[in-house]
């Protein structure tokens, strides 16, 4: 749900005492005000959503609370069509974002990137929704200031800022079904004129469970899932802000994350740990000049824990030190110049390779000019230069985005962005065993030098709003050269080095695909009525040209290919029935079309030419819906009751690409909020 001018929305789910006393709510529990939502991701400067030249989708705080999402994976699945999560090997979670995998989507927390990967994706369990103000989403390589390596897009999670006084939020949720889950969290904030602090703790524990597979599973493949793995997650974070004078602000933040994840060998669970620290200073030199300096540290480790010997062996570590400088100058005609740069030291530990430790230094400089032509026209031009020390990879990437307000309530946008992604240390030097089936092997380990990806991204969009109606449509087209992807499996006899480093007799190298194209269309229609009823319908179409190998055959896609059609829908009624009681009832769901994937029959059987036999696997269309009721009691309590997957959908067989569902489930949650001056 986007916050736009002329769009009425639910203003508060748990109204504060001040709002109630001022009678800010009408009889429907909503505030019919004209909104100018501020966003920063597209240009790295604060702009209203209706004015930014970069097409941006915002999931605001109200929508996050309504969704009752635990982490970013749950939120994106519910809110965005064209987004699907599936399994990689060993049930590692993989994102498909409009045809692009997690390695092509840049996840940020308050503008800072994350270290570490599980397969090709960040650990989505790290990204809790407990203390999040909004999520800003940009498709394609539209922003030069946050990096050109985001071919698929940018997802920036903006955390909440404490208000004057103190506040305590405590929440818990229980899920009853085949997959039992408990969630709990505590958030404490304290703020004064010059100092504020926010301390957050949250955790989840999910039980593993066995699943059933129909006869179709055995007819299609020898590899399907018998059990969904459980896990336990704990995290704590703290952020301290000091503003000694009105134009100077310092922020220090730190956090620790731990996750224990069940594996196929129950006595050898995986342990994931992450440690973060950051410091940022912002100085408003004049009304027209602003400087920002920041440092960020992030260390993500993976280890295997033996419950028998109680030993924990670390086999992977990724450590990033990054420094950033940013300067903004606003001219008298509202034009803005932004210049800056980043420097990052990237370190990776992998115990399976001979060297074991690898380092890379990267640097970039960028400049952006925001040209405010007049009330109807605005353009943002940017250029960026990236350099990566390992392989001496470098590239200049330009960007251009234009906004034209055709009518007061009709805005057109268009843009072009060139993308550049150098191969990561993992894609070059990593060896990772996928539950004994094969090893994922970095290109340099087998003597192959990966080429950097280059992409060209084009987009057009139109946005219309009037009264309580909002409509938007966006089309995009992306061309990727030398796309980096896992290739086809090979045998140990084909390994050019010492094959004893492999955990199996098969291995799968990272390689380049000469050309990859994807194009799509997004449409959203949203309507609000004065009675408190609101409805939203979003549709996405995606077409991707699957990569082919040297023989002209499509490379086996171990991930879920993009489903060409997907739709999300939500209808809700929100009513403030009394000063101390309000209710929100919502029905939401998603519909995804069928898709076919080329997969191996097994990992042993080969044809006369020695190639693994393949087969087409059909994944049928499916739909999942959720009914939710949330009660707001006074200004301190929210009680939520949810029936998830109300039509009791379960896939016929569970394999890498089956959806995350276990049939119907009931969830109950409560949030207690206490505050004072």
C-alpha positions as CSV (number, residue, x, y, z in Angstrom):
1,X,0.0,0.0,0.0
2,X,1.5,3.3,-1.1
3,X,1.2,6.6,0.6
4,X,0.3,9.1,-2.0
5,X,-1.4,12.5,-2.3
6,X,-5.2,12.3,-2.4
7,X,-5.1,8.7,-1.0
8,X,-6.9,8.0,2.2
9,X,-5.4,5.3,4.4
10,X,-5.7,3.9,7.9
11,X,-3.6,6.3,10.0
12,X,-2.9,4.4,13.2
13,X,-3.6,0.8,14.2
14,X,-2.9,1.5,17.8
15,X,-3.9,5.2,18.3
16,X,-1.9,7.0,20.9
17,X,-3.6,9.0,23.6
18,X,-2.7,12.3,22.0
19,X,-4.5,11.3,18.8
20,X,-7.6,10.2,20.6
21,X,-7.8,13.3,22.7
22,X,-7.5,15.5,19.7
23,X,-10.3,13.6,17.9
24,X,-8.0,13.1,14.9
25,X,-9.9,9.9,14.1
26,X,-13.3,10.1,12.4
27,X,-16.1,7.6,12.9
28,X,-14.4,5.1,10.5
29,X,-11.1,5.1,12.4
30,X,-9.3,6.7,9.5
31,X,-7.8,10.2,8.9
32,X,-8.9,11.7,5.5
33,X,-5.6,13.7,5.1
34,X,-3.5,14.2,2.0
35,X,-0.2,12.4,2.4
36,X,3.3,13.1,1.2
37,X,5.2,10.0,2.1
38,X,9.0,10.7,2.2
39,X,11.3,8.2,0.5
40,X,15.1,8.1,0.2
41,X,16.2,4.9,-1.7
42,X,15.9,6.1,-5.2
43,X,18.0,9.3,-4.9
44,X,19.5,8.9,-1.4
45,X,17.9,12.2,-0.5
46,X,14.5,12.8,1.1
47,X,11.8,13.3,-1.5
48,X,8.0,12.8,-1.4
49,X,6.8,9.7,-3.1
50,X,4.7,11.6,-5.6
51,X,7.7,13.7,-6.6
52,X,10.5,11.2,-6.9
53,X,11.6,10.5,-10.5
54,X,12.5,6.9,-9.5
55,X,9.5,4.5,-9.5
56,X,9.3,3.3,-5.8
57,X,7.0,1.0,-4.0
58,X,6.5,1.6,-0.3
59,X,5.2,-0.9,2.3
60,X,4.3,1.4,5.2
61,X,4.1,0.7,8.9
62,X,0.4,0.1,8.9
63,X,0.7,-2.5,6.2
64,X,3.5,-4.3,8.1
65,X,1.4,-4.4,11.3
66,X,-1.7,-5.6,9.3
67,X,0.3,-8.4,7.7
68,X,1.6,-9.6,11.0
69,X,4.8,-10.6,9.2
70,X,7.7,-12.0,11.2
71,X,10.5,-11.2,8.7
72,X,11.0,-9.7,5.2
73,X,10.3,-13.0,3.5
74,X,6.8,-13.2,5.0
75,X,6.2,-9.5,4.2
76,X,7.2,-9.6,0.5
77,X,5.4,-12.8,-0.1
78,X,2.1,-11.3,1.1
79,X,2.5,-7.8,-0.3
80,X,4.1,-8.1,-3.8
81,X,3.2,-10.2,-6.8
82,X,6.1,-11.4,-8.8
83,X,7.9,-12.4,-5.6
84,X,8.3,-16.1,-4.7
85,X,10.5,-17.9,-2.3
86,X,11.5,-21.5,-2.9
87,X,14.1,-24.0,-1.8
88,X,17.6,-24.3,-3.0
89,X,19.6,-27.4,-2.1
90,X,19.3,-28.5,1.5
91,X,16.2,-26.4,1.9
92,X,18.2,-23.1,1.8
93,X,15.7,-20.3,1.0
94,X,16.0,-18.7,-2.5
95,X,14.3,-15.6,-3.7
96,X,12.9,-15.0,-7.2
97,X,12.2,-11.3,-7.6
98,X,10.6,-10.7,-11.0
99,X,12.9,-13.2,-12.7
100,X,16.1,-12.3,-10.7
101,X,17.6,-14.3,-7.9
102,X,18.8,-13.1,-4.5
103,X,22.4,-12.4,-5.8
104,X,20.9,-9.7,-8.1
105,X,18.8,-8.0,-5.4
106,X,20.4,-5.6,-3.0
107,X,19.0,-5.8,0.6
108,X,19.7,-2.8,2.8
109,X,19.0,-1.9,6.4
110,X,18.9,1.9,6.7
111,X,21.0,2.1,3.6
112,X,23.7,-0.4,4.7
113,X,24.3,-3.7,2.8
114,X,24.5,-7.1,4.5
115,X,27.4,-9.5,4.7
116,X,27.1,-13.2,4.1
117,X,25.0,-15.4,1.9
118,X,23.2,-18.8,2.2
119,X,23.7,-20.1,-1.3
120,X,23.0,-16.9,-3.3
121,X,20.7,-15.1,-0.9
122,X,21.0,-13.2,2.3
123,X,19.7,-14.9,5.5
124,X,16.2,-13.6,5.4
125,X,15.6,-14.6,9.0
126,X,17.9,-11.8,10.0
127,X,15.5,-9.1,8.7
128,X,12.9,-8.9,11.4
129,X,9.9,-6.7,10.9
130,X,9.5,-5.8,14.6
131,X,11.0,-2.3,14.6
132,X,10.5,-1.3,10.9
133,X,8.9,2.0,9.9
134,X,8.7,1.1,6.1
135,X,10.2,-0.9,3.3
136,X,11.1,0.9,0.1
137,X,11.4,-1.2,-3.1
138,X,12.9,-0.3,-6.5
139,X,13.0,-2.7,-9.4
140,X,16.1,-2.7,-11.6
141,X,19.4,-0.9,-11.5
142,X,17.8,2.6,-11.1
143,X,19.8,4.0,-8.2
144,X,23.5,4.9,-8.8
145,X,24.0,5.9,-5.1
146,X,23.3,2.5,-3.6
147,X,25.3,0.5,-6.1
148,X,25.0,-0.7,-9.7
149,X,25.2,-4.4,-8.7
150,X,21.5,-4.5,-8.0
151,X,20.4,-5.7,-11.5
152,X,17.1,-7.0,-10.1
153,X,16.4,-4.2,-7.6
154,X,16.9,-2.7,-4.2
155,X,14.9,-3.5,-1.0
156,X,15.7,-0.9,1.7
157,X,14.4,-1.6,5.2
158,X,14.0,1.7,7.2
159,X,13.8,1.3,11.0
160,X,11.7,3.3,13.3
161,X,12.9,6.4,15.0
162,X,11.8,6.9,18.7
163,X,9.6,9.8,19.7
164,X,10.0,11.9,22.8
165,X,9.5,10.0,26.0
166,X,9.7,6.3,26.6
167,X,7.9,3.4,25.0
168,X,7.8,-0.4,25.5
169,X,6.4,-2.8,22.9
170,X,6.1,-6.5,23.7
171,X,4.6,-8.9,21.3
172,X,4.1,-12.6,20.9
173,X,2.5,-15.0,18.3
174,X,1.7,-18.7,18.3
175,X,1.0,-20.7,15.2
176,X,-0.9,-23.9,15.5
177,X,-0.7,-26.4,12.5
178,X,1.6,-29.0,11.1
179,X,4.3,-26.4,11.4
180,X,4.2,-25.1,15.0
181,X,5.9,-21.7,15.5
182,X,6.3,-19.2,18.3
183,X,7.4,-15.6,18.0
184,X,8.2,-13.1,20.7
185,X,9.8,-9.7,20.8
186,X,10.5,-6.8,23.1
187,X,11.3,-3.2,22.0
188,X,12.2,-0.4,24.4
189,X,12.9,3.1,23.3
190,X,13.8,6.3,25.3
191,X,14.1,9.7,23.7
192,X,14.8,13.2,24.9
193,X,15.7,16.4,23.1
194,X,19.3,15.4,22.5
195,X,19.6,11.7,23.1
196,X,17.5,8.7,22.1
197,X,18.0,5.0,22.3
198,X,16.2,1.9,21.0
199,X,16.9,-1.6,22.3
200,X,15.2,-4.5,20.5
201,X,15.1,-8.3,21.2
202,X,13.2,-10.9,19.2
203,X,13.1,-14.6,18.6
204,X,11.3,-17.4,16.8
205,X,11.3,-21.1,17.1
206,X,9.8,-23.3,14.4
207,X,9.4,-27.1,14.8
208,X,10.4,-29.4,12.0
209,X,7.7,-31.7,10.6
210,X,7.4,-34.6,8.1
211,X,5.5,-34.1,4.8
212,X,3.6,-36.4,2.6
213,X,4.2,-36.8,-1.2
214,X,1.8,-38.2,-3.7
215,X,2.7,-40.8,-6.3
216,X,3.5,-38.0,-8.8
217,X,6.7,-37.3,-6.8
218,X,8.2,-40.7,-7.6
219,X,7.1,-40.4,-11.2
220,X,8.9,-37.1,-11.7
221,X,12.1,-37.2,-9.7
222,X,14.0,-39.3,-7.2
223,X,14.7,-36.2,-5.1
224,X,11.8,-34.7,-3.1
225,X,11.5,-33.4,0.4
226,X,10.4,-35.8,3.2
227,X,10.8,-33.3,6.1
228,X,10.6,-29.5,6.5
229,X,13.4,-28.4,8.8
230,X,12.8,-26.4,11.9
231,X,15.0,-23.6,13.3
232,X,15.5,-21.3,16.3
233,X,16.3,-17.6,15.9
234,X,17.5,-15.1,18.4
235,X,18.6,-11.5,17.8
236,X,19.3,-8.3,19.8
237,X,20.1,-4.8,18.6
238,X,20.6,-1.4,20.0
239,X,20.8,2.1,18.4
240,X,21.9,5.2,20.2
241,X,21.5,8.7,18.7
242,X,23.0,11.9,20.1
243,X,22.2,15.3,18.7
244,X,24.3,17.9,20.7
245,X,23.1,20.8,18.5
246,X,20.3,21.1,16.0
247,X,22.5,20.6,12.9
248,X,24.7,17.8,14.1
249,X,23.7,14.2,14.8
250,X,25.6,11.0,15.6
251,X,24.3,7.5,15.6
252,X,25.9,4.3,16.9
253,X,24.2,0.9,16.4
254,X,25.1,-2.7,17.0
255,X,23.5,-6.1,16.9
256,X,23.9,-9.9,17.3
257,X,22.0,-12.6,15.5
258,X,22.0,-16.4,16.0
259,X,20.1,-19.1,14.2
260,X,20.2,-22.9,14.7
261,X,18.8,-24.7,11.8
262,X,17.9,-28.4,11.5
263,X,19.6,-30.4,8.7
264,X,19.1,-33.8,7.1
265,X,21.6,-35.1,9.8
266,X,19.6,-34.3,12.9
267,X,22.7,-34.5,15.2
268,X,24.6,-31.9,13.0
269,X,22.5,-28.7,12.9
270,X,23.8,-25.6,11.1
271,X,24.6,-22.5,13.2
272,X,24.5,-19.0,11.7
273,X,25.8,-16.0,13.5
274,X,26.0,-12.4,12.6
275,X,27.7,-9.5,14.4
276,X,27.1,-5.9,13.3
277,X,28.4,-2.4,14.3
278,X,27.9,0.9,12.7
279,X,28.6,4.6,13.3
280,X,27.2,7.6,11.4
281,X,27.6,11.3,11.6
282,X,25.4,13.9,9.8
283,X,26.3,17.6,9.7
284,X,23.9,20.2,8.2
285,X,26.6,22.8,7.5
286,X,24.1,25.3,6.1
287,X,20.5,25.2,5.0
288,X,21.8,24.2,1.6
289,X,24.8,21.9,2.5
290,X,24.9,18.6,4.2
291,X,27.7,16.1,4.9
292,X,27.4,12.4,6.1
293,X,30.2,10.1,7.1
294,X,29.6,6.5,8.1
295,X,31.4,3.2,9.0
296,X,29.8,-0.2,9.0
297,X,31.1,-3.6,10.2
298,X,29.3,-6.9,9.4
299,X,30.5,-10.4,10.1
300,X,28.4,-13.4,9.1
301,X,29.6,-16.9,10.1
302,X,28.3,-20.4,9.3
303,X,29.2,-23.5,11.4
304,X,28.2,-27.0,11.9
305,X,27.4,-28.1,15.5
306,X,27.7,-31.7,16.7
307,X,25.1,-32.4,19.4
308,X,27.0,-35.6,20.3
309,X,30.5,-34.1,20.9
310,X,29.1,-30.5,21.5
311,X,31.7,-29.2,19.1
312,X,31.0,-26.3,16.7
313,X,33.2,-26.1,13.6
314,X,33.1,-22.9,11.5
315,X,33.4,-23.5,7.8
316,X,32.4,-20.1,6.3
317,X,32.8,-16.4,7.3
318,X,32.3,-13.2,5.5
319,X,33.5,-10.0,7.0
320,X,32.9,-6.5,5.6
321,X,34.3,-3.2,6.7
322,X,32.8,-0.3,4.7
323,X,33.3,3.5,4.9
324,X,31.2,6.1,3.2
325,X,31.2,9.8,2.6
326,X,28.3,11.8,1.1
327,X,27.8,15.5,0.4
328,X,24.6,17.2,-0.7
329,X,24.1,20.8,-1.9
330,X,20.8,22.3,-2.7
331,X,20.6,25.2,-5.1
332,X,18.3,28.2,-4.9
333,X,16.0,26.7,-7.6
334,X,15.7,23.4,-5.6
335,X,18.2,21.6,-7.8
336,X,20.4,19.3,-5.8
337,X,23.9,17.9,-6.3
338,X,25.0,14.8,-4.5
339,X,28.5,13.4,-4.6
340,X,30.1,10.6,-2.6
341,X,32.0,7.4,-2.4
342,X,32.4,4.1,-0.6
343,X,35.3,1.9,0.3
344,X,34.9,-1.7,1.4
345,X,37.2,-4.4,2.6
346,X,35.7,-7.8,1.9
347,X,37.0,-11.0,3.6
348,X,35.9,-14.6,3.2
349,X,36.9,-17.7,5.0
350,X,36.2,-21.1,3.4
351,X,37.8,-24.1,5.1
352,X,37.4,-26.5,2.1
353,X,39.8,-24.7,-0.2
354,X,43.6,-24.8,0.0
355,X,44.1,-21.1,0.6
356,X,41.1,-20.9,2.9
357,X,41.2,-17.1,3.2
358,X,40.4,-14.5,0.5
359,X,40.3,-10.7,0.5
360,X,39.1,-8.1,-1.9
361,X,39.0,-4.3,-1.8
362,X,36.3,-2.3,-3.6
363,X,35.8,1.4,-4.1
364,X,33.3,3.6,-5.9
365,X,32.6,7.3,-6.5
366,X,29.3,8.7,-7.7
367,X,27.7,12.0,-8.6
368,X,24.0,12.8,-9.1
369,X,22.3,15.9,-10.2
370,X,18.6,16.3,-9.4
371,X,17.3,18.9,-11.9
372,X,14.0,20.4,-10.9
373,X,12.9,21.9,-14.2
374,X,9.5,23.1,-13.2
375,X,6.4,21.9,-11.4
376,X,5.7,19.3,-14.0
377,X,9.2,18.1,-15.1
378,X,12.1,16.7,-13.0
379,X,15.1,14.7,-14.0
380,X,17.8,12.8,-12.1
381,X,21.1,12.2,-13.8
382,X,23.8,10.1,-12.2
383,X,27.1,8.4,-13.0
384,X,29.0,5.9,-10.9
385,X,32.5,4.3,-11.1
386,X,33.1,0.9,-9.4
387,X,36.5,-0.8,-8.9
388,X,37.1,-4.3,-7.5
389,X,40.7,-5.3,-6.7
390,X,40.3,-9.1,-7.2
391,X,40.5,-9.4,-11.0
392,X,40.9,-5.7,-11.5
393,X,37.3,-5.3,-12.5
394,X,35.9,-1.8,-13.0
395,X,33.1,0.0,-14.8
396,X,31.4,3.4,-15.3
397,X,27.6,3.1,-15.1
398,X,25.2,6.0,-16.0
399,X,21.6,6.4,-14.9
400,X,18.8,8.7,-16.0
401,X,15.2,9.0,-14.5
402,X,12.6,11.5,-15.6
403,X,9.3,12.4,-14.0
404,X,6.5,14.3,-15.8
405,X,3.3,15.4,-14.2
406,X,0.9,15.4,-17.1
407,X,-2.1,16.3,-14.8
408,X,-2.3,17.2,-11.2
409,X,-3.3,13.6,-10.4
410,X,-1.4,11.8,-13.3
411,X,2.3,11.3,-13.2
412,X,4.5,9.6,-15.8
413,X,8.0,8.2,-15.2
414,X,10.7,6.7,-17.4
415,X,14.3,5.7,-16.8
416,X,17.4,3.9,-17.9
417,X,20.1,2.4,-15.7
418,X,23.2,0.5,-16.6
419,X,24.2,-2.2,-14.1
420,X,27.5,-3.8,-13.3
421,X,28.2,-6.7,-10.9
422,X,31.6,-8.1,-10.4
423,X,31.8,-11.8,-9.3
424,X,31.8,-12.1,-5.5
425,X,34.5,-13.9,-3.6
426,X,32.1,-16.8,-3.0
427,X,31.4,-17.2,-6.7
428,X,35.2,-17.3,-7.3
429,X,36.6,-19.3,-4.4
430,X,33.9,-21.1,-2.5
431,X,33.3,-24.8,-2.2
432,X,30.0,-25.8,-0.6
433,X,28.6,-29.3,-0.2
434,X,24.9,-29.6,-1.0
435,X,23.8,-32.5,1.3
436,X,26.0,-35.0,-0.5
437,X,24.4,-34.5,-3.9
438,X,27.0,-32.2,-5.4
439,X,29.4,-29.4,-4.5
440,X,29.0,-25.8,-5.6
441,X,32.4,-24.7,-6.7
442,X,33.8,-21.3,-7.3
443,X,35.1,-20.5,-10.8
444,X,38.7,-19.8,-9.9
445,X,39.0,-23.1,-8.0
446,X,38.6,-24.9,-11.4
447,X,40.8,-22.4,-13.3
448,X,38.0,-20.3,-14.9
449,X,37.8,-16.5,-14.6
450,X,34.3,-15.2,-14.4
451,X,33.5,-12.1,-16.3
452,X,31.6,-9.2,-14.6
453,X,27.9,-8.9,-15.4
454,X,26.7,-5.9,-17.4
455,X,23.0,-5.0,-17.6
456,X,20.8,-2.4,-19.3
457,X,17.5,-1.7,-17.5
458,X,14.6,0.3,-19.0
459,X,11.4,1.2,-17.3
460,X,8.2,3.2,-17.9
461,X,5.4,3.8,-15.5
462,X,2.2,5.8,-15.0
463,X,0.5,6.8,-11.7
464,X,-3.0,8.1,-11.1
465,X,-4.7,9.1,-7.9
466,X,-7.9,10.9,-7.2
467,X,-9.8,10.9,-3.9
468,X,-9.7,7.4,-2.6
469,X,-8.6,5.8,-5.8
470,X,-5.0,5.0,-6.8
471,X,-3.8,3.2,-9.9
472,X,-0.3,2.5,-11.2
473,X,1.2,0.6,-14.1
474,X,4.8,-0.1,-14.8
475,X,6.7,-1.9,-17.5
476,X,10.4,-2.9,-17.5
477,X,12.9,-4.6,-19.8
478,X,16.3,-5.8,-18.7
479,X,19.2,-7.2,-20.8
480,X,22.0,-8.9,-18.9
481,X,25.4,-9.8,-20.5
482,X,27.6,-12.5,-19.0
483,X,25.1,-13.3,-16.3
484,X,26.8,-15.3,-13.4
485,X,25.0,-18.5,-12.6
486,X,25.6,-22.0,-11.4
487,X,26.2,-24.2,-14.5
488,X,25.5,-27.9,-15.2
489,X,26.9,-30.6,-12.9
490,X,30.1,-32.4,-13.7
491,X,31.8,-35.6,-12.4
492,X,34.8,-35.7,-10.1
493,X,36.8,-37.1,-13.0
494,X,36.3,-33.8,-14.8
495,X,37.7,-31.8,-11.8
496,X,41.0,-30.1,-12.9
497,X,42.5,-30.1,-9.4
498,X,42.6,-32.4,-6.4
499,X,39.1,-33.9,-6.3
500,X,39.5,-35.0,-2.7
501,X,38.4,-31.5,-1.7
502,X,34.9,-32.4,-3.0
503,X,32.4,-33.9,-0.7
504,X,30.8,-35.9,-3.5
505,X,31.7,-37.3,-6.9
506,X,29.7,-34.5,-8.6
507,X,30.3,-30.7,-8.7
508,X,28.6,-27.7,-10.2
509,X,30.7,-24.6,-11.1
510,X,29.8,-21.0,-11.4
511,X,29.9,-19.8,-15.0
512,X,28.9,-17.0,-17.3
513,X,25.8,-17.0,-19.5
514,X,26.3,-14.8,-22.6
515,X,22.8,-13.2,-22.6
516,X,19.8,-13.2,-20.3
517,X,16.6,-11.1,-21.0
518,X,13.7,-10.4,-18.7
519,X,10.7,-8.2,-19.2
520,X,7.5,-7.6,-17.3
521,X,4.5,-5.6,-16.3
522,X,3.1,-4.5,-12.9
523,X,-0.4,-3.1,-12.3
524,X,-2.0,-2.0,-9.0
525,X,-5.5,-0.7,-8.3
526,X,-6.4,0.5,-4.9
527,X,-9.6,2.1,-3.5
528,X,-10.6,3.5,-0.2
529,X,-14.2,4.3,0.9
530,X,-15.2,6.6,3.7
531,X,-17.0,3.8,5.5
532,X,-13.5,2.3,6.4
533,X,-13.5,-0.2,3.6
534,X,-10.3,-0.5,1.4
535,X,-9.4,-2.9,-1.4
536,X,-6.2,-3.5,-3.3
537,X,-5.5,-5.7,-6.4
538,X,-1.9,-6.1,-7.8
539,X,-0.9,-8.1,-10.8
540,X,2.5,-8.9,-12.2
541,X,3.6,-10.5,-15.5
542,X,7.1,-11.8,-16.0
543,X,8.9,-13.3,-18.9
544,X,12.4,-14.5,-18.7
545,X,14.7,-16.0,-21.4
546,X,16.3,-18.9,-19.6
547,X,20.1,-19.3,-20.1
548,X,21.5,-22.0,-22.4
549,X,24.7,-24.0,-22.3
550,X,27.3,-24.5,-25.1
551,X,25.1,-27.2,-26.7
552,X,22.1,-24.8,-26.9
553,X,20.2,-26.6,-24.1
554,X,18.6,-24.7,-21.3
555,X,20.8,-24.8,-18.2
556,X,19.1,-26.8,-15.5
557,X,17.4,-24.2,-13.2
558,X,17.8,-25.6,-9.6
559,X,15.7,-22.6,-8.5
560,X,12.1,-21.8,-9.1
561,X,11.8,-20.1,-12.5
562,X,9.5,-17.1,-12.5
563,X,5.9,-17.9,-12.7
564,X,4.6,-15.7,-15.6
565,X,1.4,-14.5,-13.9
566,X,0.9,-13.7,-10.2
567,X,-1.7,-11.7,-8.4
568,X,-2.1,-10.4,-4.8
569,X,-5.4,-9.1,-3.4
570,X,-6.5,-7.6,-0.1
571,X,-9.8,-6.2,1.1
572,X,-10.1,-4.9,4.6
573,X,-12.5,-3.0,6.8
574,X,-11.2,-0.7,9.6
575,X,-13.5,0.9,12.1
576,X,-12.9,2.8,15.3
577,X,-16.0,1.8,17.0
578,X,-15.2,3.6,20.3
579,X,-12.6,5.9,21.7
580,X,-11.0,2.8,23.3
581,X,-11.8,0.1,20.7
582,X,-11.2,-0.4,17.1
583,X,-11.2,-3.4,14.7
584,X,-9.5,-4.3,11.4
585,X,-10.8,-7.3,9.5
586,X,-8.9,-8.3,6.3
587,X,-9.0,-11.0,3.7
588,X,-5.8,-11.3,1.6
589,X,-4.4,-13.8,-0.8
590,X,-2.2,-14.5,-3.7
591,X,-2.6,-16.5,-6.9
592,X,0.3,-17.8,-8.9
593,X,0.1,-19.4,-12.4
594,X,1.7,-22.7,-13.3
595,X,5.3,-23.0,-14.4
596,X,7.5,-25.7,-16.0
597,X,11.1,-26.3,-15.0
598,X,13.9,-28.3,-16.6
599,X,15.3,-30.6,-13.9
600,X,17.5,-33.7,-13.7
601,X,15.8,-37.1,-13.4
602,X,18.5,-37.9,-10.9
603,X,22.2,-37.1,-10.5
604,X,23.5,-40.4,-11.9
605,X,21.8,-41.3,-15.1
606,X,23.4,-40.0,-18.3
607,X,22.8,-40.3,-22.0
608,X,25.2,-41.7,-24.6
609,X,27.1,-38.4,-24.7
610,X,27.7,-38.5,-20.9
611,X,25.2,-35.7,-20.1
612,X,22.8,-36.0,-17.2
613,X,19.2,-36.9,-18.3
614,X,16.7,-34.1,-17.8
615,X,13.0,-33.9,-17.7
616,X,10.3,-31.2,-17.7
617,X,8.7,-30.8,-14.2
618,X,5.3,-29.1,-14.1
619,X,4.4,-27.1,-11.0
620,X,0.7,-26.3,-11.0
621,X,-1.0,-23.0,-10.3
622,X,-2.0,-22.4,-6.7
623,X,-3.7,-19.9,-4.5
624,X,-3.3,-19.2,-0.8
625,X,-5.6,-17.0,1.3
626,X,-5.6,-15.6,4.8
627,X,-8.4,-14.2,7.0
628,X,-7.3,-11.9,9.8
629,X,-9.0,-9.9,12.5
630,X,-7.1,-7.4,14.7
631,X,-8.6,-5.7,17.7
632,X,-7.2,-2.4,19.1
633,X,-8.0,-2.0,22.8
634,X,-7.5,1.4,24.3
635,X,-4.1,2.7,23.3
636,X,-2.0,-0.1,24.6
637,X,-3.1,-3.5,23.3
638,X,-3.6,-5.2,19.9
639,X,-5.0,-8.7,19.6
640,X,-4.7,-10.6,16.3
641,X,-6.4,-13.8,15.3
642,X,-5.5,-15.3,11.9
643,X,-6.6,-18.3,9.8
644,X,-3.8,-18.9,7.3
645,X,-4.3,-20.9,4.1
646,X,-8.1,-21.0,4.6
647,X,-8.5,-23.3,1.5
648,X,-6.0,-25.8,3.0
649,X,-3.7,-25.9,0.0
650,X,-0.9,-28.4,0.0
651,X,1.4,-29.2,-3.0
652,X,1.1,-32.7,-4.4
653,X,4.8,-33.2,-3.9
654,X,7.4,-31.2,-2.0
655,X,10.6,-30.5,-4.0
656,X,12.9,-27.5,-4.3
657,X,10.2,-25.4,-6.0
658,X,7.1,-26.2,-4.0
659,X,5.6,-23.3,-2.0
660,X,6.1,-22.9,1.7
661,X,2.8,-24.2,3.0
662,X,1.6,-27.0,5.2
663,X,-2.2,-26.7,5.0
664,X,-4.5,-24.7,7.2
665,X,-3.2,-23.1,10.3
666,X,-4.4,-20.8,13.1
667,X,-2.3,-18.0,14.5
668,X,-3.0,-15.8,17.6
669,X,-0.9,-12.9,18.6
670,X,-0.9,-10.0,21.1
671,X,1.1,-6.7,21.2
672,X,1.3,-4.6,24.4
673,X,2.4,-1.0,24.0
674,X,3.1,1.3,27.0
675,X,4.4,4.8,26.7
676,X,4.9,8.0,28.6
677,X,6.8,11.3,28.8
